[in-house]
Amino acid sequence: MIVLLLSVLFLPGQEGRVLSAEVVPEIKVTALDNFQPSFYPRKIYLEEAPSVWAVAAVVRDSESGTVLYSKNPQTILRPASITKLMTALIALDYYHPDQVLMVKRLAPTRGESEMGLAVGDQVTVTNLLYGLLVPSGNDAAYTLADNYPGGVENFIYSMNKMAKNLHMENTHFANPSGLDQDNHYSTAWDLSLLAVAATKNSFVTKAVATYGITLTDATGQKSYPVKNVNQFLGYLPGADGIKTGFTDLAGECLVASVSRDNHKIISVVLKSADRFYDSARLLEWVYRNFSWTNFNEN
């Protein structure tokens, strides 16, 4: 029933130079340190996985990291705004949440997803992160990157360094927002690793599940009402994020997560004709065909 509903509700939408490493803060991937999963998924039924329109897809169990489904997982594609999950992790690793940053410029391409910033606005990192993850603001992405030590070029250096730390071996970032560039690419496999790391951060988990919020600048005088562009929220039972993406070259992209019975499943679909429909079919198939075993009880 939920798949039929989604097929009606969800319509198809929508190098930087590397500076010296000495001026880049050390990037730590603390979310996965000493991580020992307790539950592992086990397939209990033989139902075939559904076919999907996406060129590439991966479904991964968040706690154990087990891959439950894959289609062309190592195919190089454009990640579009899914990029912003990495942007958020770099910002969270370096900035203090209450730190105030000044908007130095707007995103290079106007008319795309924006938070509504103007040059000269001063906004806390927390509110910029909400502006990054809820409406997928390119202006928030560039403000976080421009204020980083060494500017946007070092920010991108740090994005690629963390990608290596996360074993994203077929990924290279060229900007903080996801706009199309020839040397800006990833795979469904790599983005599923990024998504697992991102959802182990409590702030990211909260932000990506936010339907809408009114943010303000540091003075409280200017407001930025923003709305989540992820149509999954509120429609698929247990849906709690994570990130949409779309450009003409990337096509429809979605990293989705669903949490049921304390088990979170993450799906990635890239270059799809209908990202929400594809994701819903894959996620529902997983919950119908897998159960979770507590290895601590064995």
C-alpha positions as CSV (number, residue, x, y, z in Angstrom):
1,M,0.0,0.0,0.0
2,I,2.8,2.4,0.9
3,V,4.5,1.8,-2.4
4,L,1.4,2.6,-4.3
5,L,0.9,5.8,-2.3
6,L,4.4,6.9,-2.9
7,S,4.1,6.4,-6.6
8,V,1.4,9.0,-6.7
9,L,2.8,11.4,-4.1
10,F,6.4,11.5,-5.4
11,L,6.7,12.9,-8.8
12,P,10.1,13.2,-10.6
13,G,11.6,16.6,-9.9
14,Q,13.5,18.2,-9.8
15,E,39.4,21.5,-8.0
16,G,40.0,23.4,-6.3
17,R,43.8,24.0,-5.8
18,V,45.1,22.0,-2.8
19,L,46.9,24.2,-0.3
20,S,49.6,23.1,2.1
21,A,48.4,20.4,4.5
22,E,50.1,22.2,7.4
23,V,47.3,24.8,7.6
24,V,44.5,22.3,7.6
25,P,43.2,21.2,11.0
26,E,43.5,17.5,11.6
27,I,40.3,15.7,10.6
28,K,39.0,13.1,13.0
29,V,36.3,10.6,12.3
30,T,35.2,10.1,15.9
31,A,31.7,8.8,15.2
32,L,33.1,5.4,14.2
33,D,35.9,5.0,16.8
34,N,35.8,1.7,18.7
35,F,32.3,1.0,17.3
36,Q,31.1,-2.5,18.0
37,P,27.7,-3.4,16.5
38,S,25.4,-5.6,18.6
39,F,22.9,-6.6,15.9
40,Y,23.4,-8.0,12.5
41,P,20.8,-8.4,9.7
42,R,20.0,-11.9,8.5
43,K,17.9,-12.6,5.4
44,I,14.9,-14.8,6.3
45,Y,12.8,-14.8,3.2
46,L,13.6,-15.4,-0.5
47,E,11.7,-12.5,-2.1
48,E,13.7,-11.1,-5.0
49,A,14.9,-7.5,-4.6
50,P,12.8,-5.0,-6.6
51,S,14.0,-3.5,-9.8
52,V,14.7,0.2,-9.6
53,W,15.2,3.0,-12.2
54,A,18.3,4.3,-10.5
55,V,21.6,3.8,-12.3
56,A,23.2,2.9,-9.0
57,A,21.9,2.0,-5.6
58,V,23.1,0.6,-2.3
59,V,21.1,-0.3,0.9
60,R,23.2,-0.6,4.1
61,D,22.4,-1.6,7.7
62,S,23.4,1.5,9.7
63,E,24.6,-0.3,12.8
64,S,26.6,-3.2,11.4
65,G,27.4,-1.6,8.0
66,T,26.2,-4.7,6.2
67,V,25.2,-4.2,2.6
68,L,21.8,-5.6,2.0
69,Y,21.4,-4.6,-1.7
70,S,23.5,-3.1,-4.4
71,K,23.2,-2.2,-8.1
72,N,26.3,-0.8,-9.9
73,P,27.7,0.2,-6.5
74,Q,31.1,1.4,-7.8
75,T,29.8,3.3,-10.9
76,I,31.2,6.8,-10.9
77,L,28.4,9.4,-10.8
78,R,27.7,12.9,-9.6
79,P,26.5,13.2,-6.0
80,A,24.7,16.6,-6.3
81,S,23.6,17.9,-2.9
82,I,24.4,14.7,-1.1
83,T,27.8,16.4,-1.0
84,K,26.4,18.5,1.9
85,L,26.6,15.6,4.3
86,M,30.4,15.9,4.0
87,T,30.2,19.6,4.3
88,A,28.3,19.3,7.5
89,L,30.8,16.8,9.0
90,I,33.8,19.1,8.2
91,A,32.0,22.1,9.7
92,L,31.0,20.2,12.8
93,D,34.5,18.9,13.3
94,Y,36.1,22.4,13.2
95,Y,33.6,25.1,14.3
96,H,32.0,25.7,17.7
97,P,28.2,25.5,17.2
98,D,27.7,29.0,18.7
99,Q,30.5,30.6,16.6
100,V,29.2,33.4,14.4
101,L,30.3,33.5,10.7
102,M,29.9,36.3,8.2
103,V,28.5,35.7,4.7
104,K,31.3,36.7,2.4
105,R,29.6,35.9,-0.9
106,L,26.6,34.0,-2.3
107,A,26.8,30.6,-4.0
108,P,28.4,30.8,-7.4
109,T,25.1,29.7,-9.1
110,R,22.0,31.5,-8.0
111,G,18.5,30.2,-8.3
112,E,19.4,26.9,-6.8
113,S,18.5,25.7,-3.3
114,E,19.2,28.5,-0.8
115,M,18.8,29.4,2.8
116,G,18.2,33.1,1.9
117,L,21.4,34.6,3.1
118,A,22.7,38.0,2.0
119,V,26.3,39.2,1.9
120,G,27.2,40.7,5.3
121,D,24.8,38.6,7.3
122,Q,26.2,37.1,10.5
123,V,24.9,33.7,11.4
124,T,25.8,31.1,14.0
125,V,27.3,27.8,12.8
126,T,24.3,25.9,14.2
127,N,21.8,27.9,12.0
128,L,24.0,27.7,9.0
129,L,24.0,23.9,9.4
130,Y,20.3,23.9,9.6
131,G,20.3,26.0,6.5
132,L,22.6,23.5,4.8
133,L,20.7,20.4,5.7
134,V,17.1,21.4,5.8
135,P,16.5,23.4,2.6
136,S,19.9,22.2,1.1
137,G,21.2,25.8,1.0
138,N,24.2,26.3,-1.3
139,D,24.7,29.8,0.3
140,A,25.1,28.1,3.7
141,A,27.6,25.6,2.3
142,Y,29.8,28.4,0.9
143,T,29.6,30.5,4.0
144,L,30.8,27.5,6.1
145,A,33.6,26.9,3.6
146,D,34.7,30.5,3.1
147,N,35.2,31.1,6.8
148,Y,37.4,27.9,7.2
149,P,41.2,28.4,7.7
150,G,42.6,28.8,4.2
151,G,39.1,29.4,2.8
152,V,37.1,27.2,0.5
153,E,40.1,25.5,-1.1
154,N,41.3,24.2,2.3
155,F,37.7,23.2,3.2
156,I,37.6,21.1,0.0
157,Y,41.0,19.6,0.9
158,S,39.5,18.6,4.3
159,M,36.5,17.1,2.6
160,N,38.7,14.8,0.5
161,K,40.8,13.9,3.5
162,M,37.8,12.8,5.5
163,A,36.6,10.9,2.5
164,K,39.8,8.9,2.5
165,N,39.4,8.3,6.3
166,L,36.0,6.9,5.6
167,H,37.4,4.6,2.9
168,M,35.5,6.5,0.1
169,E,38.0,5.3,-2.4
170,N,36.1,6.4,-5.6
171,T,35.1,9.9,-4.4
172,H,36.5,13.4,-5.1
173,F,34.9,16.6,-4.0
174,A,35.6,19.9,-5.9
175,N,33.1,22.1,-4.1
176,P,31.1,22.2,-0.8
177,S,27.6,22.3,-2.3
178,G,27.4,19.6,-5.0
179,L,27.2,21.7,-8.1
180,D,28.3,19.8,-11.2
181,Q,32.0,19.8,-11.9
182,D,34.0,17.2,-13.9
183,N,36.2,16.4,-10.9
184,H,33.3,16.2,-8.4
185,Y,32.1,12.6,-8.2
186,S,31.3,9.6,-6.0
187,T,29.6,6.2,-6.0
188,A,26.6,4.8,-4.3
189,W,28.9,2.6,-2.2
190,D,31.0,5.6,-1.0
191,L,27.9,7.7,-0.3
192,S,26.4,5.0,1.8
193,L,29.6,5.0,3.9
194,L,29.3,8.8,4.3
195,A,25.6,8.5,5.3
196,V,26.4,5.9,8.0
197,A,29.1,8.3,9.4
198,A,26.8,11.3,9.2
199,T,23.9,9.6,10.9
200,K,26.1,8.7,13.9
201,N,26.3,12.5,14.6
202,S,23.4,13.5,16.8
203,F,23.2,17.0,15.3
204,V,23.0,15.7,11.7
205,T,20.4,13.2,12.7
206,K,18.2,15.9,14.3
207,A,18.6,18.4,11.5
208,V,17.8,16.1,8.6
209,A,14.6,15.0,10.3
210,T,13.4,18.6,10.7
211,Y,10.4,19.4,8.6
212,G,10.7,23.1,8.8
213,I,12.3,25.8,11.0
214,T,12.6,29.5,11.2
215,L,16.3,30.5,11.6
216,T,17.7,33.9,12.5
217,D,20.9,35.8,12.1
218,A,23.1,36.5,15.2
219,T,21.2,39.6,16.1
220,G,17.8,37.9,16.0
221,Q,16.5,40.7,13.7
222,K,16.6,38.8,10.4
223,S,14.8,35.5,9.9
224,Y,15.2,32.7,7.4
225,P,12.2,30.4,7.2
226,V,13.3,27.1,5.7
227,K,11.5,23.9,4.7
228,N,12.9,20.4,4.2
229,V,13.0,19.3,0.6
230,N,13.0,15.6,1.5
231,Q,9.5,14.4,0.7
232,F,10.1,11.1,2.4
233,L,9.6,12.7,5.8
234,G,6.0,12.1,7.0
235,Y,5.1,9.6,4.3
236,L,7.1,6.5,4.7
237,P,6.8,5.0,8.2
238,G,9.9,5.6,10.2
239,A,11.5,7.9,7.7
240,D,14.0,10.2,9.4
241,G,16.2,11.6,6.6
242,I,18.7,12.1,5.1
243,K,19.5,14.1,2.0
244,T,18.2,14.8,-1.4
245,G,20.2,15.9,-4.5
246,F,19.4,17.0,-8.0
247,T,21.2,18.6,-10.9
248,D,20.6,18.2,-14.6
249,L,23.6,16.0,-14.9
250,A,23.3,14.1,-11.7
251,G,19.6,13.4,-12.1
252,E,17.5,12.5,-9.1
253,C,19.5,11.4,-6.1
254,L,18.5,10.5,-2.6
255,V,20.1,9.1,0.6
256,A,17.2,7.9,2.7
257,S,17.0,6.4,6.1
258,V,14.2,4.6,7.9
259,S,14.3,3.5,11.6
260,R,11.9,0.8,12.8
261,D,12.2,-1.4,15.9
262,N,15.5,0.4,16.7
263,H,17.1,-0.7,13.4
264,K,18.1,2.0,11.0
265,I,18.5,1.2,7.3
266,I,20.1,3.6,4.8
267,S,19.5,3.6,1.1
268,V,21.3,5.5,-1.7
269,V,19.9,5.9,-5.2
270,L,21.8,7.9,-7.8
271,K,20.6,9.1,-11.2
272,S,17.0,7.8,-10.8
273,A,13.9,8.6,-12.7
274,D,12.0,8.6,-9.4
275,R,14.2,8.7,-6.3
276,F,11.4,8.4,-3.8
277,Y,9.7,5.5,-5.4
278,D,13.0,3.6,-5.9
279,S,14.0,4.2,-2.3
280,A,10.6,3.2,-0.8
281,R,10.6,-0.1,-2.7
282,L,14.1,-1.0,-1.6
283,L,13.6,-0.1,2.1
284,E,10.2,-1.9,2.3
285,W,11.8,-5.0,0.7
286,V,14.5,-5.0,3.4
287,Y,12.1,-4.8,6.3
288,R,10.0,-7.6,4.8
289,N,12.9,-9.9,4.2
290,F,15.5,-9.4,6.9
291,S,15.6,-9.8,10.7
292,W,18.2,-8.8,13.2
293,T,20.2,-11.1,15.4
294,N,21.7,-10.0,18.7
295,F,25.2,-11.5,18.6
296,N,25.8,-10.6,22.2
297,E,23.3,-13.2,23.2
298,N,25.1,-16.0,21.4
